[in-house]
């Protein structure tokens, strides 16, 4: 077991804050490192007889449901242990991101008579090992990865917030494009005009969320020419290249248009009123948005350094996520002209750099199919999705929805094929019959990122389907695809990289060049369906690139 350092000793002194103003101050200036939205999770606890410890990390405020009971007693929105513990109860939490801790909120809302009367907090730093296996903890570091909440002797706690500042793990190469607004890269919200329905800092979270509740949504506006805005302090000043504005789950309440501006400012206080006294540069002109969609934009002023980005939406509405892809500043003393020349040289070098984007139906359609369910307007009748081109029908006596023909399963070798090897010759070539092969791939994760594409393969006569069997253990995997040129070789100008989530399967069309499966975080298993004859050079063709043709893929959100 690891050794935890007391969080209230001489090196780490914390004082009690006002129950209302203190929490508001922490919530405004810092990030809840333990929030389940950021990936915080329970590692171990001594007892959770009445209510599960995972409730501690829920992002929303606790609620009360009088008269609701479980088989063990009153339903409580929090963590509650059994009575009469002769020692004390505790819970170990892995923070979503390692960071510097600035404060806590131990909330016992609605625990009346069963609340924990006393508590203390310990913490440890264990970045590269599981909590259970680490016995060498650095007690002197100011950064932490795990905390332990102890309650004396037992009882209940509704929520436990661990406020602090994220410590980003930046790529070693400053030229690597990263999401500078991402919460995991120290991006945070400075100010906003309104957050009536959804908190503003939700737009910097990982993933695409689960519904509208974990996005940013403003109230309806009634005045003409209204707009809402939000200002993000980037995790590191840098040179901005691309933006993604995601309106996932906002289908009737998405903004009509969006505007992005950037500034360089050393004083956040000047931005608390919307930055009215700050000089802003437009990096994205006012652009149209649509419902439940990821929108990708190229940004202006690529050679100018910015520290903050302001997103303005017209007239109001909801945005799920904002990604600002750019390159960190090189040193404190370089000027924009130097960066312009450096980036220009990189742009014209033989090694191509691309940024992986989330996998969508539209972006992947030239290369194959996505295998994934999607929200429907109705679940009681037959329906047809214009967006996805898929017919959905009731099945199993109304207990299921059937998504028909989600992928094109193709076998061009259902019997032997005779081909003339040369039109001027009578010689023929026999391509053997292929049969279905349902197999299982167990793919090891890449050792480092960015990922370098050194080869591609294709299956000229068969589609190939991959279905991840990750059980939620990984966020996603990387897909690299490429179309053919006139002579059947990879056309690298069409090479694309996509981040597929762990609930998305893919199906390559026959003849599409692609990289073998690329696991990103942990070993990932895939079920695979293809058609094979057993003759290697007919089942799969490979081509290796010369070093000058290598392509470097940057994968935002993964390290």
C-alpha positions as CSV (number, residue, x, y, z in Angstrom):
1,X,0.0,0.0,0.0
2,X,1.3,3.5,-0.7
3,X,2.2,6.1,1.9
4,X,-0.1,9.1,1.9
5,X,1.1,12.5,3.0
6,X,-1.1,14.5,5.4
7,X,-2.6,17.3,3.4
8,X,-2.8,19.7,6.4
9,X,0.8,19.4,7.7
10,X,3.4,22.2,7.8
11,X,4.1,21.9,4.0
12,X,0.4,21.9,3.0
13,X,-1.6,24.2,5.2
14,X,-5.3,24.6,4.5
15,X,-7.8,26.8,6.4
16,X,-11.5,26.7,6.7
17,X,-13.5,29.0,4.3
18,X,-16.9,30.5,4.4
19,X,-19.4,27.8,3.5
20,X,-20.9,29.8,0.7
21,X,-18.4,32.4,-0.5
22,X,-15.4,30.1,0.0
23,X,-16.9,27.4,-2.2
24,X,-17.9,29.9,-4.8
25,X,-14.3,31.3,-4.8
26,X,-12.8,27.8,-5.3
27,X,-15.4,26.8,-8.0
28,X,-14.7,30.0,-9.9
29,X,-10.9,29.9,-9.9
30,X,-10.0,26.2,-9.9
31,X,-10.9,22.8,-11.3
32,X,-12.4,19.9,-9.4
33,X,-9.7,17.4,-10.1
34,X,-11.7,14.6,-8.6
35,X,-14.8,15.1,-10.7
36,X,-16.1,12.1,-12.6
37,X,-16.4,14.4,-15.6
38,X,-12.6,14.7,-15.7
39,X,-12.1,10.9,-15.2
40,X,-11.9,10.9,-11.4
41,X,-12.7,7.5,-10.0
42,X,-12.9,5.5,-6.8
43,X,-10.0,3.1,-6.3
44,X,-11.0,1.5,-3.0
45,X,-13.1,2.2,0.1
46,X,-13.5,0.7,3.5
47,X,-17.3,0.4,3.4
48,X,-20.2,1.6,1.3
49,X,-23.1,-0.3,2.9
50,X,-25.8,2.3,2.6
51,X,-24.7,4.4,-0.4
52,X,-21.9,4.0,-3.0
53,X,-18.7,6.0,-2.8
54,X,-18.8,6.9,-6.5
55,X,-21.6,9.4,-5.7
56,X,-19.0,11.6,-4.1
57,X,-17.6,12.5,-7.5
58,X,-20.8,13.4,-9.3
59,X,-20.5,16.8,-10.9
60,X,-24.1,18.0,-10.1
61,X,-25.3,19.1,-6.7
62,X,-26.7,16.4,-4.4
63,X,-30.5,15.9,-4.3
64,X,-33.0,14.7,-1.8
65,X,-35.8,12.2,-2.4
66,X,-37.9,11.9,0.7
67,X,-39.7,8.6,1.0
68,X,-37.4,6.7,-1.4
69,X,-35.8,3.6,0.1
70,X,-33.4,0.9,-1.0
71,X,-33.2,-2.6,0.5
72,X,-30.7,-1.3,2.9
73,X,-32.4,1.9,4.0
74,X,-33.1,5.5,3.0
75,X,-31.8,6.4,-0.5
76,X,-29.0,8.9,-0.1
77,X,-27.2,10.8,-2.8
78,X,-23.7,10.4,-1.5
79,X,-21.4,7.9,0.2
80,X,-22.6,6.3,3.5
81,X,-21.0,3.6,5.5
82,X,-22.6,1.3,8.1
83,X,-22.7,2.3,11.8
84,X,-20.5,1.4,14.8
85,X,-17.1,1.3,13.1
86,X,-14.5,0.8,15.9
87,X,-11.8,2.5,13.7
88,X,-12.7,4.9,10.9
89,X,-13.9,4.7,7.3
90,X,-12.0,5.9,4.2
91,X,-12.1,6.2,0.4
92,X,-9.2,6.4,-2.1
93,X,-9.8,8.5,-5.2
94,X,-7.7,8.7,-8.3
95,X,-7.8,12.2,-9.6
96,X,-8.9,12.8,-13.2
97,X,-5.7,14.7,-13.8
98,X,-2.6,15.1,-11.7
99,X,-2.3,18.6,-10.3
100,X,-1.6,21.1,-7.5
101,X,-4.3,21.0,-4.8
102,X,-5.7,24.3,-3.6
103,X,-8.8,23.4,-1.6
104,X,-11.6,21.0,-0.7
105,X,-15.3,21.0,-0.4
106,X,-16.6,18.2,1.9
107,X,-20.4,18.5,1.5
108,X,-22.8,16.7,3.8
109,X,-26.0,18.0,2.3
110,X,-29.1,16.1,3.3
111,X,-27.2,13.9,5.7
112,X,-28.9,14.9,9.0
113,X,-28.2,12.6,11.9
114,X,-26.1,10.3,9.8
115,X,-23.4,12.7,8.6
116,X,-19.8,12.1,9.2
117,X,-18.9,14.3,12.2
118,X,-15.2,14.7,11.4
119,X,-12.9,14.2,8.4
120,X,-9.4,14.7,7.2
121,X,-7.7,14.3,3.8
122,X,-4.4,12.7,2.7
123,X,-2.8,12.7,-0.7
124,X,0.0,10.9,-2.7
125,X,1.8,11.2,-6.0
126,X,1.8,8.1,-8.1
127,X,1.7,9.0,-11.8
128,X,2.9,5.9,-13.5
129,X,1.6,3.1,-11.3
130,X,-1.7,1.8,-10.0
131,X,-2.5,2.8,-6.5
132,X,-2.5,-0.8,-5.2
133,X,1.0,-1.6,-6.5
134,X,2.9,1.6,-5.6
135,X,5.0,1.6,-2.5
136,X,7.4,4.4,-3.4
137,X,5.5,7.7,-3.0
138,X,7.1,11.0,-3.4
139,X,6.1,12.8,-0.2
140,X,7.7,16.2,-1.1
141,X,6.1,16.9,-4.4
142,X,3.4,19.6,-4.6
143,X,1.6,17.6,-7.3
144,X,-0.8,14.8,-6.5
145,X,-2.5,12.0,-8.3
146,X,-4.6,10.4,-5.5
147,X,-6.4,11.5,-2.4
148,X,-7.8,9.6,0.6
149,X,-10.8,11.0,2.5
150,X,-11.0,9.7,6.0
151,X,-14.2,10.1,8.1
152,X,-14.4,9.6,11.8
153,X,-15.8,7.2,12.8
154,X,-18.4,6.6,10.1
155,X,-21.4,8.1,8.4
156,X,-22.2,9.9,5.2
157,X,-20.8,12.6,2.8
158,X,-22.7,13.8,-0.2
159,X,-20.0,15.3,-2.4
160,X,-16.2,15.6,-2.2
161,X,-14.5,18.3,-4.4
162,X,-10.8,18.4,-4.7
163,X,-10.0,21.9,-6.2
164,X,-6.8,22.6,-7.8
165,X,-4.8,23.4,-11.0
166,X,-4.2,20.7,-13.6
167,X,-0.5,19.8,-14.3
168,X,-0.5,19.1,-18.0
169,X,1.7,16.4,-19.6
170,X,2.8,18.3,-22.7
171,X,4.5,16.6,-25.6
172,X,8.3,17.0,-25.6
173,X,8.2,18.5,-29.1
174,X,6.8,22.0,-29.0
175,X,5.7,21.8,-32.6
176,X,3.2,19.0,-31.8
177,X,-0.4,20.3,-32.3
178,X,-2.4,20.0,-29.1
179,X,-5.8,21.2,-27.8
180,X,-4.7,24.2,-25.8
181,X,-8.2,24.8,-24.4
182,X,-8.6,21.3,-23.0
183,X,-9.1,21.1,-19.3
184,X,-6.4,18.4,-19.1
185,X,-3.9,20.8,-20.7
186,X,-4.6,23.4,-18.0
187,X,-7.2,25.3,-20.1
188,X,-9.9,27.0,-17.9
189,X,-12.8,29.4,-18.1
190,X,-12.1,33.0,-17.0
191,X,-15.5,34.6,-17.5
192,X,-18.9,34.1,-19.3
193,X,-22.1,36.0,-20.0
194,X,-24.5,33.3,-18.8
195,X,-24.7,29.7,-17.8
196,X,-28.3,29.3,-16.9
197,X,-28.7,25.6,-18.0
198,X,-25.2,24.2,-18.2
199,X,-21.9,25.2,-16.6
200,X,-19.4,27.0,-18.9
201,X,-16.4,24.9,-18.0
202,X,-18.2,21.8,-19.4
203,X,-17.0,22.8,-22.9
204,X,-13.4,22.0,-22.0
205,X,-14.1,18.5,-20.8
206,X,-12.9,15.3,-22.6
207,X,-15.1,13.3,-24.9
208,X,-18.5,14.3,-26.3
209,X,-20.5,13.7,-23.1
210,X,-23.8,11.8,-22.5
211,X,-26.6,14.4,-23.0
212,X,-27.2,18.2,-22.8
213,X,-26.5,18.3,-19.1
214,X,-22.7,18.2,-19.5
215,X,-22.5,21.1,-22.0
216,X,-22.7,24.9,-21.8
217,X,-26.2,26.3,-22.4
218,X,-27.5,29.8,-22.0
219,X,-31.0,31.0,-21.4
220,X,-33.3,32.1,-24.2
221,X,-32.8,35.7,-25.3
222,X,-35.6,38.0,-26.0
223,X,-33.7,41.1,-27.1
224,X,-32.7,41.8,-30.7
225,X,-29.0,41.5,-31.6
226,X,-28.3,39.4,-28.5
227,X,-25.2,37.2,-28.0
228,X,-23.6,35.2,-25.3
229,X,-19.9,34.7,-24.8
230,X,-17.3,32.8,-22.9
231,X,-13.5,33.5,-22.4
232,X,-11.0,30.6,-22.1
233,X,-7.5,31.0,-20.8
234,X,-5.4,28.6,-22.8
235,X,-3.3,26.1,-20.9
236,X,-0.2,27.6,-22.6
237,X,0.1,30.6,-24.9
238,X,0.5,29.4,-28.5
239,X,-0.1,29.7,-32.2
240,X,-3.6,28.6,-33.1
241,X,-4.5,26.6,-36.2
242,X,-7.8,24.8,-36.0
243,X,-11.0,24.8,-33.9
244,X,-13.8,22.3,-33.3
245,X,-17.2,23.5,-32.1
246,X,-19.3,20.6,-31.1
247,X,-23.1,20.9,-30.7
248,X,-23.7,17.3,-29.7
249,X,-27.2,16.7,-28.2
250,X,-28.2,20.3,-28.8
251,X,-30.7,19.7,-31.6
252,X,-33.3,22.5,-31.2
253,X,-31.3,24.8,-29.0
254,X,-27.9,25.1,-30.7
255,X,-26.6,28.6,-31.6
256,X,-27.2,29.9,-35.0
257,X,-23.6,31.2,-35.5
258,X,-20.3,31.4,-33.7
259,X,-17.4,33.9,-33.7
260,X,-13.9,33.2,-32.3
261,X,-11.4,35.9,-31.2
262,X,-8.0,35.8,-29.6
263,X,-5.9,38.0,-27.4
264,X,-2.6,38.0,-25.5
265,X,-3.2,39.2,-21.9
266,X,-1.1,38.9,-18.7
267,X,-3.9,40.0,-16.4
268,X,-7.0,37.8,-16.2
269,X,-8.9,40.5,-14.2
270,X,-9.1,42.6,-17.4
271,X,-11.2,39.8,-19.0
272,X,-13.7,39.3,-16.3
273,X,-16.2,41.7,-17.9
274,X,-15.8,40.2,-21.3
275,X,-12.5,41.9,-22.1
276,X,-14.1,45.2,-23.3
277,X,-10.8,47.0,-22.8
278,X,-8.6,44.4,-24.5
279,X,-7.7,44.3,-28.2
280,X,-9.1,41.2,-29.8
281,X,-8.2,39.6,-33.1
282,X,-10.8,37.7,-35.1
283,X,-9.5,34.2,-35.7
284,X,-12.8,32.8,-37.0
285,X,-15.3,35.0,-38.8
286,X,-19.0,34.6,-37.8
287,X,-19.8,31.0,-39.0
288,X,-23.0,29.0,-39.3
289,X,-23.6,26.1,-36.8
290,X,-26.0,23.1,-37.0
291,X,-27.6,20.7,-34.6
292,X,-25.9,17.7,-33.0
293,X,-22.7,18.1,-35.1
294,X,-19.0,18.6,-34.9
295,X,-17.9,21.7,-36.8
296,X,-14.3,22.1,-37.9
297,X,-12.7,25.4,-38.8
298,X,-9.3,26.7,-40.0
299,X,-8.3,29.7,-38.0
300,X,-6.8,33.0,-39.1
301,X,-3.7,34.7,-37.6
302,X,-1.8,31.4,-37.4
303,X,1.5,33.2,-36.8
304,X,0.3,35.4,-33.9
305,X,0.6,34.2,-30.3
306,X,-2.5,34.2,-28.2
307,X,-3.1,33.4,-24.5
308,X,-6.9,33.6,-24.4
309,X,-9.8,32.8,-26.8
310,X,-13.3,34.3,-26.7
311,X,-16.1,32.4,-28.2
312,X,-19.3,34.4,-29.0
313,X,-22.5,32.6,-29.9
314,X,-25.5,34.3,-31.7
315,X,-28.0,34.7,-30.4
316,X,-27.8,32.1,-27.6
317,X,-28.0,28.3,-27.1
318,X,-25.9,25.3,-26.2
319,X,-22.4,24.1,-27.1
320,X,-21.1,20.8,-26.0
321,X,-17.3,21.2,-26.5
322,X,-14.8,23.6,-27.9
323,X,-11.3,22.5,-29.1
324,X,-8.6,24.9,-30.0
325,X,-5.8,23.1,-31.7
326,X,-2.4,24.9,-31.8
327,X,1.3,24.8,-31.0
328,X,2.7,26.0,-27.7
329,X,5.0,29.0,-27.6
330,X,8.7,27.9,-28.0
331,X,10.4,30.1,-25.4
332,X,9.6,33.2,-23.5
333,X,11.8,35.3,-25.8
334,X,10.9,34.2,-29.4
335,X,8.9,36.7,-31.5
336,X,6.1,36.1,-34.0
337,X,8.4,36.5,-37.0
338,X,10.7,33.7,-35.8
339,X,7.7,31.5,-35.3
340,X,6.3,32.3,-38.7
341,X,9.6,31.3,-40.3
342,X,9.8,28.1,-38.2
343,X,6.2,27.0,-39.0
344,X,6.6,27.9,-42.6
345,X,9.7,25.7,-42.8
346,X,7.8,22.9,-41.2
347,X,5.0,23.4,-43.6
348,X,7.3,23.0,-46.6
349,X,9.4,20.1,-45.2
350,X,9.0,16.7,-46.6
351,X,7.5,15.2,-43.5
352,X,3.7,15.9,-43.4
353,X,2.0,16.6,-40.1
354,X,-1.8,16.0,-39.7
355,X,-4.1,16.2,-36.8
356,X,-6.5,13.3,-36.0
357,X,-10.1,14.4,-35.7
358,X,-13.1,12.6,-34.2
359,X,-14.7,9.9,-36.4
360,X,-18.0,11.0,-38.0
361,X,-20.3,9.5,-40.6
362,X,-19.6,12.3,-43.1
363,X,-15.9,12.4,-42.8
364,X,-15.4,8.6,-43.0
365,X,-17.9,7.9,-45.8
366,X,-15.3,7.9,-48.7
367,X,-13.4,5.2,-46.9
368,X,-16.0,3.0,-45.3
369,X,-18.8,2.8,-42.7
370,X,-19.2,3.6,-39.0
371,X,-21.0,0.9,-37.0
372,X,-22.8,2.8,-34.2
373,X,-26.3,3.5,-33.0
374,X,-27.5,7.1,-32.9
375,X,-30.4,9.1,-31.2
376,X,-33.7,8.8,-33.0
377,X,-36.7,11.2,-33.1
378,X,-39.0,8.2,-32.5
379,X,-38.6,4.7,-31.1
380,X,-42.0,3.3,-31.8
381,X,-42.1,3.1,-35.6
382,X,-40.0,2.4,-38.6
383,X,-37.7,5.4,-39.3
384,X,-35.1,6.4,-41.8
385,X,-32.1,8.6,-40.9
386,X,-31.3,11.0,-43.7
387,X,-28.1,11.9,-42.0
388,X,-26.9,8.3,-41.6
389,X,-28.7,6.6,-44.5
390,X,-29.9,3.8,-42.2
391,X,-33.3,2.3,-41.8
392,X,-34.3,1.6,-38.2
393,X,-37.1,-0.8,-37.4
394,X,-38.7,-2.3,-34.2
395,X,-37.5,-5.9,-33.3
396,X,-37.9,-8.6,-30.7
397,X,-41.5,-7.9,-30.0
398,X,-40.8,-4.2,-29.5
399,X,-38.0,-4.6,-27.0
400,X,-35.2,-3.7,-29.4
401,X,-34.4,-1.3,-32.3
402,X,-32.8,-2.8,-35.4
403,X,-30.3,-0.7,-37.4
404,X,-30.4,-2.3,-40.8
405,X,-27.4,-2.5,-43.3
406,X,-25.1,-0.5,-41.1
407,X,-22.1,-1.6,-43.2
408,X,-21.4,-3.0,-46.7
409,X,-20.0,-6.5,-46.2
410,X,-18.4,-7.3,-49.6
411,X,-16.7,-10.3,-51.0
412,X,-15.5,-10.1,-54.6
413,X,-14.1,-13.6,-54.5
414,X,-17.2,-15.8,-54.0
415,X,-15.8,-18.1,-56.6
416,X,-12.4,-18.5,-58.4
417,X,-11.7,-15.5,-60.7
418,X,-9.7,-15.9,-63.9
419,X,-7.7,-12.9,-65.0
420,X,-5.6,-12.3,-68.0
421,X,-2.1,-11.5,-66.7
422,X,-1.2,-9.6,-69.8
423,X,-3.6,-8.6,-72.6
424,X,-1.0,-9.5,-75.2
425,X,-0.6,-13.0,-73.7
426,X,-2.9,-16.0,-73.5
427,X,-1.7,-16.7,-69.9
428,X,-4.3,-16.4,-67.2
429,X,-4.1,-15.9,-63.4
430,X,-6.4,-17.6,-61.0
431,X,-7.6,-15.7,-57.9
432,X,-8.7,-18.2,-55.4
433,X,-12.2,-18.2,-53.8
434,X,-12.4,-16.5,-50.4
435,X,-14.5,-17.4,-47.4
436,X,-15.6,-15.4,-44.3
437,X,-13.0,-15.3,-41.4
438,X,-14.3,-14.0,-38.1
439,X,-11.2,-13.4,-36.0
440,X,-10.1,-11.6,-32.8
441,X,-7.3,-9.1,-32.7
442,X,-5.5,-8.2,-29.5
443,X,-3.7,-5.0,-30.2
444,X,-0.9,-3.5,-28.0
445,X,-1.0,0.3,-27.5
446,X,1.5,2.6,-29.3
447,X,4.6,3.3,-27.3
448,X,4.7,7.0,-28.1
449,X,2.8,9.9,-29.7
450,X,2.7,11.6,-32.2
451,X,2.2,8.5,-34.3
452,X,4.3,8.1,-37.5
453,X,2.7,6.4,-40.5
454,X,5.4,4.2,-42.2
455,X,3.2,1.8,-44.1
456,X,-0.4,1.1,-45.3
457,X,-2.3,-2.0,-46.3
458,X,-5.4,-2.8,-48.2
459,X,-7.7,-5.7,-49.0
460,X,-8.5,-5.5,-52.7
461,X,-11.3,-8.0,-52.8
462,X,-13.0,-7.8,-49.4
463,X,-14.4,-5.3,-46.9
464,X,-12.9,-5.5,-43.4
465,X,-14.9,-4.8,-40.2
466,X,-13.5,-4.1,-36.8
467,X,-15.6,-4.0,-33.6
468,X,-13.9,-2.9,-30.4
469,X,-14.4,-5.1,-27.3
470,X,-13.0,-2.6,-24.8
471,X,-15.6,-2.8,-22.0
472,X,-15.1,1.0,-21.4
473,X,-11.5,0.5,-20.5
474,X,-10.2,2.9,-23.2
475,X,-11.4,6.2,-24.6
476,X,-10.8,5.2,-28.2
477,X,-8.4,4.1,-30.9
478,X,-6.7,5.7,-34.0
479,X,-7.8,5.0,-37.6
480,X,-5.6,6.1,-40.6
481,X,-7.1,5.8,-44.1
482,X,-6.1,6.7,-47.7
483,X,-7.6,6.6,-51.2
484,X,-6.0,5.2,-54.3
485,X,-4.3,7.2,-57.0
486,X,-4.6,6.5,-60.7
487,X,-2.2,3.5,-60.5
488,X,-3.7,1.9,-57.4
489,X,-1.1,3.2,-54.9
490,X,-1.8,5.3,-51.8
491,X,-2.7,8.9,-52.7
492,X,-1.2,10.6,-49.6
493,X,-3.0,13.9,-50.3
494,X,-6.2,12.0,-49.2
495,X,-4.7,10.5,-46.1
496,X,-6.8,11.1,-43.0
497,X,-6.6,10.2,-39.4
498,X,-9.6,9.8,-37.1
499,X,-10.1,9.2,-33.4
500,X,-12.7,6.5,-33.0
501,X,-14.5,6.1,-29.6
502,X,-14.7,2.8,-27.8
503,X,-18.3,2.4,-28.9
504,X,-17.7,2.9,-32.6
505,X,-16.9,0.1,-35.0
506,X,-15.5,0.6,-38.5
507,X,-15.8,-1.1,-41.9
508,X,-13.3,-0.5,-44.6
509,X,-14.5,-0.6,-48.2
510,X,-12.6,-3.1,-50.5
511,X,-9.3,-1.6,-51.8
512,X,-9.1,1.2,-49.2
513,X,-5.6,1.8,-47.9
514,X,-5.4,1.9,-44.1
515,X,-3.0,1.4,-41.3
516,X,-3.2,-1.7,-39.2
517,X,-5.3,-1.2,-36.0
518,X,-3.8,1.4,-33.6
519,X,-4.6,1.1,-29.9
520,X,-3.9,4.3,-28.0
521,X,-4.0,3.7,-24.2
522,X,-4.2,0.0,-23.3
523,X,-4.3,-3.3,-25.0
524,X,-7.5,-3.3,-27.0
525,X,-9.4,-6.3,-28.5
526,X,-11.3,-6.1,-31.7
527,X,-13.6,-8.6,-33.4
528,X,-12.8,-8.7,-37.1
529,X,-14.8,-9.9,-40.1
530,X,-13.1,-10.2,-43.6
531,X,-13.0,-12.7,-46.4
532,X,-9.8,-14.6,-47.1
533,X,-8.5,-17.4,-49.3
534,X,-5.3,-18.0,-47.4
535,X,-3.1,-16.7,-50.1
536,X,-1.4,-13.8,-48.4
537,X,-0.7,-11.5,-51.3
538,X,-4.3,-11.7,-52.5
539,X,-5.9,-11.3,-49.1
540,X,-3.8,-8.3,-48.2
541,X,-1.4,-5.9,-50.0
542,X,1.1,-3.8,-48.0
543,X,3.3,-0.9,-49.0
544,X,6.1,0.6,-46.9
545,X,7.1,4.3,-47.3
546,X,10.5,5.8,-47.7
547,X,11.3,8.2,-44.8
548,X,10.6,11.2,-47.0
549,X,7.0,10.1,-47.3
550,X,6.4,9.4,-43.6
551,X,3.3,11.1,-42.2
552,X,3.2,12.2,-38.5
553,X,-0.3,12.1,-36.9
554,X,-0.9,14.2,-33.8
555,X,-3.7,12.8,-31.6
556,X,-5.2,15.5,-29.3
557,X,-6.3,14.3,-25.9
558,X,-3.9,11.4,-25.8
559,X,-0.3,11.2,-24.6
